[in-house]
Amino acid sequence: MKLYFSILLPLIVTSCGHLYTKSHSYAKSSTVTINGAKVGSAVKPEGGKGGFSMSAMVYMAGAATLDGPFRWRIEAEGKEGIHKSLTVHRVKVITSKTKRSEWYPRQHLGTAQAFSSYKKEPGKSFANFQTPGKLKVYPRSDGDITVIADISVTSTQKTERRQVRFLLRADTTKEVDFINLPAEIIKGSRNDPREWQWGAWPEDRQWAHDPWYDFYS
């Protein structure tokens, strides 16, 4: 996430450090089974603020408070060699406190995402559809969110399509992470298919007025 990376930048000239985070976010949903694959929904915060202090260019301490808006996705865990692709056809978000309810623009959906294996998780495969743009919800004001999604999972034998519901509960957590920069660089280069995408999505001016979604270049 942009905030997290901005705090990590001073570590380029240091060897290690601690990162203290307070996160106003949403807990990952429970999963449902579609065609033998476990499917759920999750978000990652993009908003908030942070700062850092440095000692002798060797040790760095950083602090961050994370909040909305969020990157969000539908994620699936399947079996290696069995599950082929995950497709999200429609998706809707409902907030519990502010009663906002809206279907996401369909032209950004419907692309099949391939399952990929990971050598550290033998026998498993993973697929994610990260929804373009940022979801403008805030846990403390909007409360819990419900994601309603029309999803299909294709395996070597068949395709199964279901409309499912995921509950993401508003949550505030505090964490302390120890970061060794060379180790983080190596770890981040191993192509884990479960990693989030942090690049910018192309702007779509047709939906630029939508208060829920922020498309940007």
Secondary structure, 3 states (H helix, E strand, C coil): CHHHHHHHHHHHHCCEEEEEEEEEEECCCCCEEECCEEEEEEEEEEEEEEEEEEECCCEEEEEEEEEEEEEEEEEEEEECCCEEEEEEEEEEEEECCCCCEEECCHHHCCCCEECEECCCCCCEEEEEEECCCEECCCHHHHCCEEEEEEEEEEECCCEEEEEEEEEECEEEEEEEEEEEHHHHHHHCCCCCCCCCCCCCCCCCHHHCCCCCEECCC
